[in-house]
Amino acid sequence: MAANAGAPTPSEYIVHHLEHLTNLKQGFIVDFKVVNIDSIVVALVLGLIGVFVLALAARKATSGVPGRFQAAVELLVEMVDSQTKANIHNAESRKFIAPLALTVFVWIFLMNAMDLLPVDMLPHMWAKGYEATGGDPAHAYLRVVPTADLSTTFGLSIAVLLLCLYYSVKVKGVGGFAHELVTAPFGTSKNPIFAVILGVVNLLMQIIEYVSKTVSHGMRLFGNMYAGELVFMLIALLGGYAALSMGGAMMGIGHIIAGTIWAVFHILIITLQAFIFMMLALIYLGQAHNAH
């Protein structure tokens, strides 16, 4: 692409596509004043679409022979319900957790699926609109895959952590949960000194466990989607070189073949990542119901 004086270099192209539409420029690695507006808006829109699709399926459900749409939704609901029953043995808790797991799966699947759109489609439309309002299109940033944003995946994993803490207190009581924090996994001792030492060690181990589960829960989804997004950008660069360089026919063919193969493979990735996140949420919530 550098062959064209007005075109960005590959690194500039990728850096531009990795910039978020934010309320202000980030000043630190962790800056809670920064809001990634694009991730929030896209996630909310996709969440509403997911709710609409599930509500439409519920409204059109019949007791007779189901159509393809109803059958697909019923299979999805049955899959989530069976996994919920396998991990959550409290029937009262399942009334909330099963619909939550279904919502999480559908919502994350839709957010992941934004990766299948052409890399430049929505950002190009946004840049044109931004330019029409008098702005510089070079500074019109937009990322359309919310799950390739660490703040989104961490927000989801922290929500799961808060639910785990809630159910730990609800099921075991404040005293029971506090006792578990200082007695698991190494137990306690009748000796007061050893009991205090073990209590501190157990509490530290519990904190490490909760933090590590939350971080890995969010990082796993983010890492896979971020990597997938980068691969699509690299494939898009093949198309750019094919358009701007002489004899770029082979690059153009490679762009189409690579993009098609990766898109088909990525369908499995986006589905698997949504399922893994949902399953880990169910496992962690199931652990919150169990006594150590």
Order of alpha helices (4+ residues) and beta strands (2+ residues): alpha-alpha-alpha-alpha-alpha-alpha-alpha-alpha
